[in-house]
């Protein structure tokens, strides 16, 4: 797993804050998601209709990891700032563009 130093803009102050971009979602990142994001999302969505909830409110990243980890077509990323998980991303690079001017070019 490779880590790159990146900077995020802190919303309260507008200042740039050092963070780490990981080129793989690890079990540590999944545990961070389970301990922090999952309960916050559940509380945020309590009492809301599904259409009023964030699109990813039902995502189970631990379950998703079981499906993507053995497949080479998927690439996962995590961002951590000040020892707190800031985001997870899963990307696939097997699709191809269908527009005539871009036909056959890879899509992520």
Jmol script that loads the backbone (N, CA, C; Angstrom):
load data "model"
ATOM      1  N   UNK A   1       0.855  -1.176   0.000  1.00  0.00           N
ATOM      2  CA  UNK A   1       0.000   0.000   0.000  1.00  0.00           C
ATOM      3  C   UNK A   1       0.898   1.235   0.000  1.00  0.00           C
ATOM      4  N   UNK A   2       0.555   2.184  -0.858  1.00  0.00           N
ATOM      5  CA  UNK A   2       1.299   3.427  -0.962  1.00  0.00           C
ATOM      6  C   UNK A   2       0.495   4.571  -0.350  1.00  0.00           C
ATOM      7  N   UNK A   3       1.200   5.464   0.322  1.00  0.00           N
ATOM      8  CA  UNK A   3       0.572   6.639   0.916  1.00  0.00           C
ATOM      9  C   UNK A   3       1.179   7.890   0.295  1.00  0.00           C
ATOM     10  N   UNK A   4       0.319   8.836  -0.059  1.00  0.00           N
ATOM     11  CA  UNK A   4       0.772  10.119  -0.597  1.00  0.00           C
ATOM     12  C   UNK A   4       0.295  11.237   0.313  1.00  0.00           C
ATOM     13  N   UNK A   5       1.134  12.244   0.495  1.00  0.00           N
ATOM     14  CA  UNK A   5       0.740  13.401   1.292  1.00  0.00           C
ATOM     15  C   UNK A   5      -0.091  14.325   0.410  1.00  0.00           C
ATOM     16  N   UNK A   6      -1.251  14.705   0.904  1.00  0.00           N
ATOM     17  CA  UNK A   6      -2.133  15.630   0.208  1.00  0.00           C
ATOM     18  C   UNK A   6      -2.578  16.705   1.195  1.00  0.00           C
ATOM     19  N   UNK A   7      -3.334  17.667   0.707  1.00  0.00           N
ATOM     20  CA  UNK A   7      -3.842  18.725   1.582  1.00  0.00           C
ATOM     21  C   UNK A   7      -5.345  18.870   1.373  1.00  0.00           C
ATOM     22  N   UNK A   8      -6.045  19.008   2.477  1.00  0.00           N
ATOM     23  CA  UNK A   8      -7.486  19.253   2.466  1.00  0.00           C
ATOM     24  C   UNK A   8      -7.735  20.646   3.023  1.00  0.00           C
ATOM     25  N   UNK A   9      -8.790  21.268   2.557  1.00  0.00           N
ATOM     26  CA  UNK A   9      -9.138  22.590   3.085  1.00  0.00           C
ATOM     27  C   UNK A   9     -10.088  22.412   4.252  1.00  0.00           C
ATOM     28  N   UNK A  10      -9.694  22.908   5.397  1.00  0.00           N
ATOM     29  CA  UNK A  10     -10.518  22.836   6.597  1.00  0.00           C
ATOM     30  C   UNK A  10     -11.685  23.808   6.451  1.00  0.00           C
ATOM     31  N   UNK A  11     -12.896  23.293   6.557  1.00  0.00           N
ATOM     32  CA  UNK A  11     -14.069  24.128   6.292  1.00  0.00           C
ATOM     33  C   UNK A  11     -14.232  25.264   7.303  1.00  0.00           C
ATOM     34  N   UNK A  12     -13.856  25.042   8.547  1.00  0.00           N
ATOM     35  CA  UNK A  12     -14.049  26.074   9.573  1.00  0.00           C
ATOM     36  C   UNK A  12     -13.116  27.266   9.398  1.00  0.00           C
ATOM     37  N   UNK A  13     -11.880  27.009   8.920  1.00  0.00           N
ATOM     38  CA  UNK A  13     -10.893  28.080   8.851  1.00  0.00           C
ATOM     39  C   UNK A  13     -10.445  28.418   7.434  1.00  0.00           C
ATOM     40  N   UNK A  14     -10.691  27.501   6.492  1.00  0.00           N
ATOM     41  CA  UNK A  14     -10.223  27.698   5.127  1.00  0.00           C
ATOM     42  C   UNK A  14      -8.754  27.347   4.940  1.00  0.00           C
ATOM     43  N   UNK A  15      -8.080  26.969   6.027  1.00  0.00           N
ATOM     44  CA  UNK A  15      -6.659  26.643   5.960  1.00  0.00           C
ATOM     45  C   UNK A  15      -6.455  25.235   5.397  1.00  0.00           C
ATOM     46  N   UNK A  16      -5.305  25.032   4.759  1.00  0.00           N
ATOM     47  CA  UNK A  16      -4.943  23.712   4.259  1.00  0.00           C
ATOM     48  C   UNK A  16      -4.366  22.875   5.394  1.00  0.00           C
ATOM     49  N   UNK A  17      -4.795  21.615   5.434  1.00  0.00           N
ATOM     50  CA  UNK A  17      -4.376  20.687   6.476  1.00  0.00           C
ATOM     51  C   UNK A  17      -3.787  19.453   5.799  1.00  0.00           C
ATOM     52  N   UNK A  18      -2.635  18.993   6.273  1.00  0.00           N
ATOM     53  CA  UNK A  18      -1.993  17.808   5.710  1.00  0.00           C
ATOM     54  C   UNK A  18      -2.844  16.569   5.974  1.00  0.00           C
ATOM     55  N   UNK A  19      -2.910  15.701   4.971  1.00  0.00           N
ATOM     56  CA  UNK A  19      -3.661  14.453   5.073  1.00  0.00           C
ATOM     57  C   UNK A  19      -2.914  13.373   4.292  1.00  0.00           C
ATOM     58  N   UNK A  20      -3.386  12.128   4.409  1.00  0.00           N
ATOM     59  CA  UNK A  20      -2.776  11.015   3.702  1.00  0.00           C
ATOM     60  C   UNK A  20      -3.793  10.400   2.750  1.00  0.00           C
ATOM     61  N   UNK A  21      -3.338  10.156   1.520  1.00  0.00           N
ATOM     62  CA  UNK A  21      -4.139   9.447   0.527  1.00  0.00           C
ATOM     63  C   UNK A  21      -3.547   8.050   0.387  1.00  0.00           C
ATOM     64  N   UNK A  22      -4.331   7.037   0.678  1.00  0.00           N
ATOM     65  CA  UNK A  22      -3.900   5.641   0.583  1.00  0.00           C
ATOM     66  C   UNK A  22      -4.433   5.060  -0.720  1.00  0.00           C
ATOM     67  N   UNK A  23      -3.596   4.293  -1.404  1.00  0.00           N
ATOM     68  CA  UNK A  23      -4.016   3.706  -2.679  1.00  0.00           C
ATOM     69  C   UNK A  23      -4.677   2.345  -2.496  1.00  0.00           C
ATOM     70  N   UNK A  24      -5.139   2.084  -1.296  1.00  0.00           N
ATOM     71  CA  UNK A  24      -5.871   0.847  -1.006  1.00  0.00           C
ATOM     72  C   UNK A  24      -6.665   1.041   0.279  1.00  0.00           C
ATOM     73  N   UNK A  25      -7.920   0.608   0.283  1.00  0.00           N
ATOM     74  CA  UNK A  25      -8.726   0.629   1.502  1.00  0.00           C
ATOM     75  C   UNK A  25      -8.356  -0.615   2.304  1.00  0.00           C
ATOM     76  N   UNK A  26      -7.801  -0.400   3.481  1.00  0.00           N
ATOM     77  CA  UNK A  26      -7.349  -1.500   4.334  1.00  0.00           C
ATOM     78  C   UNK A  26      -8.413  -1.856   5.375  1.00  0.00           C
ATOM     79  N   UNK A  27      -8.151  -2.915   6.118  1.00  0.00           N
ATOM     80  CA  UNK A  27      -9.047  -3.286   7.217  1.00  0.00           C
ATOM     81  C   UNK A  27      -9.106  -2.192   8.273  1.00  0.00           C
ATOM     82  N   UNK A  28      -8.006  -1.465   8.456  1.00  0.00           N
ATOM     83  CA  UNK A  28      -7.987  -0.344   9.407  1.00  0.00           C
ATOM     84  C   UNK A  28      -8.968   0.736   8.955  1.00  0.00           C
ATOM     85  N   UNK A  29      -8.967   1.054   7.666  1.00  0.00           N
ATOM     86  CA  UNK A  29      -9.907   2.055   7.138  1.00  0.00           C
ATOM     87  C   UNK A  29     -11.346   1.581   7.292  1.00  0.00           C
ATOM     88  N   UNK A  30     -11.592   0.304   7.048  1.00  0.00           N
ATOM     89  CA  UNK A  30     -12.950  -0.232   7.204  1.00  0.00           C
ATOM     90  C   UNK A  30     -13.392  -0.172   8.658  1.00  0.00           C
ATOM     91  N   UNK A  31     -12.476  -0.426   9.577  1.00  0.00           N
ATOM     92  CA  UNK A  31     -12.808  -0.324  11.009  1.00  0.00           C
ATOM     93  C   UNK A  31     -13.108   1.124  11.386  1.00  0.00           C
ATOM     94  N   UNK A  32     -12.355   2.069  10.813  1.00  0.00           N
ATOM     95  CA  UNK A  32     -12.620   3.489  11.064  1.00  0.00           C
ATOM     96  C   UNK A  32     -14.001   3.867  10.548  1.00  0.00           C
ATOM     97  N   UNK A  33     -14.348   3.388   9.355  1.00  0.00           N
ATOM     98  CA  UNK A  33     -15.671   3.645   8.778  1.00  0.00           C
ATOM     99  C   UNK A  33     -16.756   3.084   9.701  1.00  0.00           C
ATOM    100  N   UNK A  34     -16.572   1.861  10.159  1.00  0.00           N
ATOM    101  CA  UNK A  34     -17.574   1.192  10.991  1.00  0.00           C
ATOM    102  C   UNK A  34     -17.753   1.908  12.339  1.00  0.00           C
ATOM    103  N   UNK A  35     -16.662   2.424  12.880  1.00  0.00           N
ATOM    104  CA  UNK A  35     -16.715   3.067  14.201  1.00  0.00           C
ATOM    105  C   UNK A  35     -17.214   4.505  14.153  1.00  0.00           C
ATOM    106  N   UNK A  36     -17.007   5.185  13.026  1.00  0.00           N
ATOM    107  CA  UNK A  36     -17.355   6.616  12.995  1.00  0.00           C
ATOM    108  C   UNK A  36     -18.448   6.941  11.988  1.00  0.00           C
ATOM    109  N   UNK A  37     -18.232   6.629  10.731  1.00  0.00           N
ATOM    110  CA  UNK A  37     -19.195   7.022   9.703  1.00  0.00           C
ATOM    111  C   UNK A  37     -20.512   6.288   9.814  1.00  0.00           C
ATOM    112  N   UNK A  38     -20.454   4.999  10.033  1.00  0.00           N
ATOM    113  CA  UNK A  38     -21.691   4.203  10.047  1.00  0.00           C
ATOM    114  C   UNK A  38     -22.680   4.724  11.102  1.00  0.00           C
ATOM    115  N   UNK A  39     -22.279   4.912  12.360  1.00  0.00           N
ATOM    116  CA  UNK A  39     -23.248   5.426  13.342  1.00  0.00           C
ATOM    117  C   UNK A  39     -23.718   6.850  13.041  1.00  0.00           C
ATOM    118  N   UNK A  40     -22.817   7.683  12.514  1.00  0.00           N
ATOM    119  CA  UNK A  40     -23.222   9.054  12.172  1.00  0.00           C
ATOM    120  C   UNK A  40     -24.233   9.060  11.031  1.00  0.00           C
ATOM    121  N   UNK A  41     -24.025   8.210  10.032  1.00  0.00           N
ATOM    122  CA  UNK A  41     -24.966   8.132   8.911  1.00  0.00           C
ATOM    123  C   UNK A  41     -26.317   7.614   9.392  1.00  0.00           C
ATOM    124  N   UNK A  42     -26.278   6.618  10.265  1.00  0.00           N
ATOM    125  CA  UNK A  42     -27.531   6.062  10.793  1.00  0.00           C
ATOM    126  C   UNK A  42     -28.305   7.148  11.552  1.00  0.00           C
ATOM    127  N   UNK A  43     -27.608   7.915  12.372  1.00  0.00           N
ATOM    128  CA  UNK A  43     -28.257   8.987  13.127  1.00  0.00           C
ATOM    129  C   UNK A  43     -28.771  10.083  12.194  1.00  0.00           C
ATOM    130  N   UNK A  44     -27.985  10.408  11.181  1.00  0.00           N
ATOM    131  CA  UNK A  44     -28.375  11.449  10.221  1.00  0.00           C
ATOM    132  C   UNK A  44     -29.644  11.063   9.462  1.00  0.00           C
ATOM    133  N   UNK A  45     -29.775   9.787   9.135  1.00  0.00           N
ATOM    134  CA  UNK A  45     -30.896   9.330   8.315  1.00  0.00           C
ATOM    135  C   UNK A  45     -32.115   8.906   9.134  1.00  0.00           C
ATOM    136  N   UNK A  46     -31.989   8.841  10.440  1.00  0.00           N
ATOM    137  CA  UNK A  46     -33.104   8.405  11.287  1.00  0.00           C
ATOM    138  C   UNK A  46     -34.321   9.288  11.056  1.00  0.00           C
ATOM    139  N   UNK A  47     -35.427   8.669  10.727  1.00  0.00           N
ATOM    140  CA  UNK A  47     -36.671   9.387  10.527  1.00  0.00           C
ATOM    141  C   UNK A  47     -36.831  10.024   9.160  1.00  0.00           C
ATOM    142  N   UNK A  48     -35.833   9.936   8.298  1.00  0.00           N
ATOM    143  CA  UNK A  48     -35.921  10.512   6.949  1.00  0.00           C
ATOM    144  C   UNK A  48     -36.496   9.488   5.984  1.00  0.00           C
ATOM    145  N   UNK A  49     -37.165   9.977   4.981  1.00  0.00           N
ATOM    146  CA  UNK A  49     -37.580   9.096   3.892  1.00  0.00           C
ATOM    147  C   UNK A  49     -36.340   8.800   3.067  1.00  0.00           C
ATOM    148  N   UNK A  50     -36.331   7.668   2.390  1.00  0.00           N
ATOM    149  CA  UNK A  50     -35.153   7.250   1.637  1.00  0.00           C
ATOM    150  C   UNK A  50     -34.711   8.311   0.637  1.00  0.00           C
ATOM    151  N   UNK A  51     -35.653   8.973  -0.028  1.00  0.00           N
ATOM    152  CA  UNK A  51     -35.284   9.983  -1.026  1.00  0.00           C
ATOM    153  C   UNK A  51     -34.599  11.200  -0.402  1.00  0.00           C
ATOM    154  N   UNK A  52     -34.744  11.391   0.908  1.00  0.00           N
ATOM    155  CA  UNK A  52     -34.106  12.508   1.586  1.00  0.00           C
ATOM    156  C   UNK A  52     -32.777  12.146   2.217  1.00  0.00           C
ATOM    157  N   UNK A  53     -32.340  10.900   2.039  1.00  0.00           N
ATOM    158  CA  UNK A  53     -31.080  10.435   2.613  1.00  0.00           C
ATOM    159  C   UNK A  53     -29.966  10.504   1.578  1.00  0.00           C
ATOM    160  N   UNK A  54     -28.722  10.620   2.018  1.00  0.00           N
ATOM    161  CA  UNK A  54     -27.605  10.596   1.062  1.00  0.00           C
ATOM    162  C   UNK A  54     -27.622   9.297   0.252  1.00  0.00           C
ATOM    163  N   UNK A  55     -27.132   9.384  -0.976  1.00  0.00           N
ATOM    164  CA  UNK A  55     -27.160   8.237  -1.876  1.00  0.00           C
ATOM    165  C   UNK A  55     -26.462   7.010  -1.279  1.00  0.00           C
ATOM    166  N   UNK A  56     -25.421   7.234  -0.490  1.00  0.00           N
ATOM    167  CA  UNK A  56     -24.638   6.120   0.052  1.00  0.00           C
ATOM    168  C   UNK A  56     -25.061   5.714   1.463  1.00  0.00           C
ATOM    169  N   UNK A  57     -26.230   6.133   1.901  1.00  0.00           N
ATOM    170  CA  UNK A  57     -26.634   5.862   3.285  1.00  0.00           C
ATOM    171  C   UNK A  57     -26.702   4.380   3.629  1.00  0.00           C
ATOM    172  N   UNK A  58     -26.916   3.540   2.657  1.00  0.00           N
ATOM    173  CA  UNK A  58     -27.074   2.104   2.922  1.00  0.00           C
ATOM    174  C   UNK A  58     -25.827   1.286   2.593  1.00  0.00           C
ATOM    175  N   UNK A  59     -24.763   1.922   2.133  1.00  0.00           N
ATOM    176  CA  UNK A  59     -23.567   1.191   1.731  1.00  0.00           C
ATOM    177  C   UNK A  59     -22.898   0.540   2.925  1.00  0.00           C
ATOM    178  N   UNK A  60     -22.518  -0.705   2.746  1.00  0.00           N
ATOM    179  CA  UNK A  60     -21.770  -1.456   3.755  1.00  0.00           C
ATOM    180  C   UNK A  60     -20.382  -1.697   3.168  1.00  0.00           C
ATOM    181  N   UNK A  61     -19.429  -0.867   3.533  1.00  0.00           N
ATOM    182  CA  UNK A  61     -18.094  -0.940   2.946  1.00  0.00           C
ATOM    183  C   UNK A  61     -17.391  -2.250   3.256  1.00  0.00           C
ATOM    184  N   UNK A  62     -17.664  -2.844   4.412  1.00  0.00           N
ATOM    185  CA  UNK A  62     -17.040  -4.137   4.727  1.00  0.00           C
ATOM    186  C   UNK A  62     -17.534  -5.205   3.760  1.00  0.00           C
ATOM    187  N   UNK A  63     -18.812  -5.209   3.475  1.00  0.00           N
ATOM    188  CA  UNK A  63     -19.381  -6.167   2.526  1.00  0.00           C
ATOM    189  C   UNK A  63     -18.854  -5.892   1.117  1.00  0.00           C
ATOM    190  N   UNK A  64     -18.786  -4.630   0.730  1.00  0.00           N
ATOM    191  CA  UNK A  64     -18.256  -4.278  -0.590  1.00  0.00           C
ATOM    192  C   UNK A  64     -16.818  -4.772  -0.746  1.00  0.00           C
ATOM    193  N   UNK A  65     -16.021  -4.633   0.313  1.00  0.00           N
ATOM    194  CA  UNK A  65     -14.615  -5.053   0.261  1.00  0.00           C
ATOM    195  C   UNK A  65     -14.491  -6.543  -0.029  1.00  0.00           C
ATOM    196  N   UNK A  66     -15.380  -7.341   0.506  1.00  0.00           N
ATOM    197  CA  UNK A  66     -15.343  -8.785   0.248  1.00  0.00           C
ATOM    198  C   UNK A  66     -15.518  -9.088  -1.230  1.00  0.00           C
ATOM    199  N   UNK A  67     -16.238  -8.247  -1.940  1.00  0.00           N
ATOM    200  CA  UNK A  67     -16.484  -8.464  -3.368  1.00  0.00           C
ATOM    201  C   UNK A  67     -15.369  -7.912  -4.245  1.00  0.00           C
ATOM    202  N   UNK A  68     -14.821  -6.718  -3.937  1.00  0.00           N
ATOM    203  CA  UNK A  68     -13.856  -6.104  -4.848  1.00  0.00           C
ATOM    204  C   UNK A  68     -12.423  -6.562  -4.616  1.00  0.00           C
ATOM    205  N   UNK A  69     -12.045  -6.926  -3.402  1.00  0.00           N
ATOM    206  CA  UNK A  69     -10.634  -7.220  -3.128  1.00  0.00           C
ATOM    207  C   UNK A  69     -10.030  -8.312  -4.022  1.00  0.00           C
ATOM    208  N   UNK A  70     -10.750  -9.381  -4.331  1.00  0.00           N
ATOM    209  CA  UNK A  70     -10.113 -10.400  -5.180  1.00  0.00           C
ATOM    210  C   UNK A  70     -10.099 -10.057  -6.673  1.00  0.00           C
ATOM    211  N   UNK A  71     -10.704  -8.947  -7.075  1.00  0.00           N
ATOM    212  CA  UNK A  71     -10.818  -8.601  -8.494  1.00  0.00           C
ATOM    213  C   UNK A  71      -9.834  -7.499  -8.882  1.00  0.00           C
ATOM    214  N   UNK A  72      -9.075  -7.727  -9.954  1.00  0.00           N
ATOM    215  CA  UNK A  72      -8.068  -6.770 -10.395  1.00  0.00           C
ATOM    216  C   UNK A  72      -8.652  -5.501 -11.009  1.00  0.00           C
ATOM    217  N   UNK A  73      -9.906  -5.540 -11.440  1.00  0.00           N
ATOM    218  CA  UNK A  73     -10.491  -4.382 -12.117  1.00  0.00           C
ATOM    219  C   UNK A  73     -10.819  -3.235 -11.166  1.00  0.00           C
ATOM    220  N   UNK A  74     -10.782  -3.470  -9.871  1.00  0.00           N
ATOM    221  CA  UNK A  74     -11.149  -2.436  -8.905  1.00  0.00           C
ATOM    222  C   UNK A  74      -9.925  -1.844  -8.218  1.00  0.00           C
ATOM    223  N   UNK A  75     -10.012  -0.549  -7.957  1.00  0.00           N
ATOM    224  CA  UNK A  75      -8.963   0.179  -7.244  1.00  0.00           C
ATOM    225  C   UNK A  75      -9.658   0.959  -6.124  1.00  0.00           C
ATOM    226  N   UNK A  76      -9.147   0.846  -4.926  1.00  0.00           N
ATOM    227  CA  UNK A  76      -9.782   1.527  -3.796  1.00  0.00           C
ATOM    228  C   UNK A  76      -8.824   2.552  -3.201  1.00  0.00           C
ATOM    229  N   UNK A  77      -9.407   3.590  -2.605  1.00  0.00           N
ATOM    230  CA  UNK A  77      -8.636   4.688  -2.046  1.00  0.00           C
ATOM    231  C   UNK A  77      -9.269   5.141  -0.736  1.00  0.00           C
ATOM    232  N   UNK A  78      -8.435   5.643   0.174  1.00  0.00           N
ATOM    233  CA  UNK A  78      -8.911   6.187   1.445  1.00  0.00           C
ATOM    234  C   UNK A  78      -8.138   7.468   1.736  1.00  0.00           C
ATOM    235  N   UNK A  79      -8.817   8.415   2.370  1.00  0.00           N
ATOM    236  CA  UNK A  79      -8.167   9.646   2.819  1.00  0.00           C
ATOM    237  C   UNK A  79      -8.336   9.737   4.329  1.00  0.00           C
ATOM    238  N   UNK A  80      -7.215   9.987   5.009  1.00  0.00           N
ATOM    239  CA  UNK A  80      -7.204  10.132   6.464  1.00  0.00           C
ATOM    240  C   UNK A  80      -6.534  11.456   6.805  1.00  0.00           C
ATOM    241  N   UNK A  81      -7.173  12.211   7.681  1.00  0.00           N
ATOM    242  CA  UNK A  81      -6.627  13.496   8.127  1.00  0.00           C
ATOM    243  C   UNK A  81      -6.753  13.572   9.643  1.00  0.00           C
ATOM    244  N   UNK A  82      -5.632  13.858  10.301  1.00  0.00           N
ATOM    245  CA  UNK A  82      -5.628  13.957  11.768  1.00  0.00           C
ATOM    246  C   UNK A  82      -6.201  12.690  12.406  1.00  0.00           C
ATOM    247  N   UNK A  83      -5.837  11.552  11.858  1.00  0.00           N
ATOM    248  CA  UNK A  83      -6.236  10.233  12.358  1.00  0.00           C
ATOM    249  C   UNK A  83      -7.738   9.969  12.226  1.00  0.00           C
ATOM    250  N   UNK A  84      -8.422  10.741  11.378  1.00  0.00           N
ATOM    251  CA  UNK A  84      -9.845  10.531  11.135  1.00  0.00           C
ATOM    252  C   UNK A  84     -10.080  10.259   9.659  1.00  0.00           C
ATOM    253  N   UNK A  85     -10.914   9.268   9.380  1.00  0.00           N
ATOM    254  CA  UNK A  85     -11.258   8.921   8.011  1.00  0.00           C
ATOM    255  C   UNK A  85     -12.063  10.051   7.386  1.00  0.00           C
ATOM    256  N   UNK A  86     -11.639  10.488   6.209  1.00  0.00           N
ATOM    257  CA  UNK A  86     -12.326  11.564   5.503  1.00  0.00           C
ATOM    258  C   UNK A  86     -13.101  11.066   4.292  1.00  0.00           C
ATOM    259  N   UNK A  87     -12.697   9.921   3.743  1.00  0.00           N
ATOM    260  CA  UNK A  87     -13.405   9.423   2.578  1.00  0.00           C
ATOM    261  C   UNK A  87     -12.866   8.092   2.085  1.00  0.00           C
ATOM    262  N   UNK A  88     -13.730   7.350   1.408  1.00  0.00           N
ATOM    263  CA  UNK A  88     -13.386   6.093   0.756  1.00  0.00           C
ATOM    264  C   UNK A  88     -13.869   6.186  -0.685  1.00  0.00           C
ATOM    265  N   UNK A  89     -13.141   5.546  -1.591  1.00  0.00           N
ATOM    266  CA  UNK A  89     -13.569   5.529  -2.982  1.00  0.00           C
ATOM    267  C   UNK A  89     -13.211   4.183  -3.595  1.00  0.00           C
ATOM    268  N   UNK A  90     -14.113   3.699  -4.437  1.00  0.00           N
ATOM    269  CA  UNK A  90     -13.888   2.480  -5.197  1.00  0.00           C
ATOM    270  C   UNK A  90     -14.064   2.826  -6.662  1.00  0.00           C
ATOM    271  N   UNK A  91     -13.071   2.473  -7.482  1.00  0.00           N
ATOM    272  CA  UNK A  91     -13.119   2.786  -8.909  1.00  0.00           C
ATOM    273  C   UNK A  91     -12.854   1.523  -9.724  1.00  0.00           C
ATOM    274  N   UNK A  92     -13.502   1.448 -10.875  1.00  0.00           N
ATOM    275  CA  UNK A  92     -13.274   0.359 -11.817  1.00  0.00           C
ATOM    276  C   UNK A  92     -12.829   0.973 -13.133  1.00  0.00           C
ATOM    277  N   UNK A  93     -11.875   0.338 -13.800  1.00  0.00           N
ATOM    278  CA  UNK A  93     -11.361   0.894 -15.047  1.00  0.00           C
ATOM    279  C   UNK A  93     -11.583  -0.025 -16.245  1.00  0.00           C
ATOM    280  N   UNK A  94     -12.672  -0.789 -16.218  1.00  0.00           N
ATOM    281  CA  UNK A  94     -12.908  -1.731 -17.311  1.00  0.00           C
ATOM    282  C   UNK A  94     -13.913  -1.232 -18.343  1.00  0.00           C
ATOM    283  N   UNK A  95     -14.607  -0.137 -18.049  1.00  0.00           N
ATOM    284  CA  UNK A  95     -15.605   0.377 -18.999  1.00  0.00           C
ATOM    285  C   UNK A  95     -14.915   1.185 -20.096  1.00  0.00           C
ATOM    286  N   UNK A  96     -15.579   1.264 -21.252  1.00  0.00           N
ATOM    287  CA  UNK A  96     -15.058   2.041 -22.369  1.00  0.00           C
ATOM    288  C   UNK A  96     -16.105   3.037 -22.845  1.00  0.00           C
ATOM    289  N   UNK A  97     -15.615   4.195 -23.308  1.00  0.00           N
ATOM    290  CA  UNK A  97     -16.499   5.245 -23.812  1.00  0.00           C
ATOM    291  C   UNK A  97     -17.241   4.763 -25.054  1.00  0.00           C
ATOM    292  N   UNK A  98     -18.485   5.238 -25.212  1.00  0.00           N
ATOM    293  CA  UNK A  98     -19.297   4.852 -26.373  1.00  0.00           C
ATOM    294  C   UNK A  98     -19.544   6.010 -27.342  1.00  0.00           C
ATOM    295  N   UNK A  99     -19.275   7.243 -26.922  1.00  0.00           N
ATOM    296  CA  UNK A  99     -19.434   8.370 -27.832  1.00  0.00           C
ATOM    297  C   UNK A  99     -18.453   8.209 -28.992  1.00  0.00           C
ATOM    298  N   UNK A 100     -18.886   8.533 -30.191  1.00  0.00           N
ATOM    299  CA  UNK A 100     -18.060   8.323 -31.384  1.00  0.00           C
ATOM    300  C   UNK A 100     -16.684   8.978 -31.273  1.00  0.00           C
ATOM    301  N   UNK A 101     -16.622  10.186 -30.722  1.00  0.00           N
ATOM    302  CA  UNK A 101     -15.344  10.897 -30.655  1.00  0.00           C
ATOM    303  C   UNK A 101     -14.408  10.306 -29.599  1.00  0.00           C
ATOM    304  N   UNK A 102     -14.942   9.483 -28.691  1.00  0.00           N
ATOM    305  CA  UNK A 102     -14.130   8.895 -27.641  1.00  0.00           C
ATOM    306  C   UNK A 102     -14.229   7.369 -27.593  1.00  0.00           C
ATOM    307  N   UNK A 103     -14.872   6.766 -28.560  1.00  0.00           N
ATOM    308  CA  UNK A 103     -15.129   5.327 -28.562  1.00  0.00           C
ATOM    309  C   UNK A 103     -13.870   4.515 -28.286  1.00  0.00           C
ATOM    310  N   UNK A 104     -14.025   3.582 -27.356  1.00  0.00           N
ATOM    311  CA  UNK A 104     -12.932   2.680 -27.016  1.00  0.00           C
ATOM    312  C   UNK A 104     -11.969   3.190 -25.957  1.00  0.00           C
ATOM    313  N   UNK A 105     -12.044   4.470 -25.613  1.00  0.00           N
ATOM    314  CA  UNK A 105     -11.154   5.007 -24.577  1.00  0.00           C
ATOM    315  C   UNK A 105     -11.635   4.521 -23.208  1.00  0.00           C
ATOM    316  N   UNK A 106     -10.709   4.299 -22.296  1.00  0.00           N
ATOM    317  CA  UNK A 106     -11.100   3.786 -20.969  1.00  0.00           C
ATOM    318  C   UNK A 106     -11.852   4.831 -20.148  1.00  0.00           C
ATOM    319  N   UNK A 107     -12.796   4.353 -19.360  1.00  0.00           N
ATOM    320  CA  UNK A 107     -13.533   5.181 -18.412  1.00  0.00           C
ATOM    321  C   UNK A 107     -13.266   4.658 -17.007  1.00  0.00           C
ATOM    322  N   UNK A 108     -13.270   5.544 -16.050  1.00  0.00           N
ATOM    323  CA  UNK A 108     -13.155   5.135 -14.651  1.00  0.00           C
ATOM    324  C   UNK A 108     -14.484   5.405 -14.002  1.00  0.00           C
TER     325      UNK A 108
END
end "model"
wireframe off; spacefill off
backbone 0.3
color backbone group
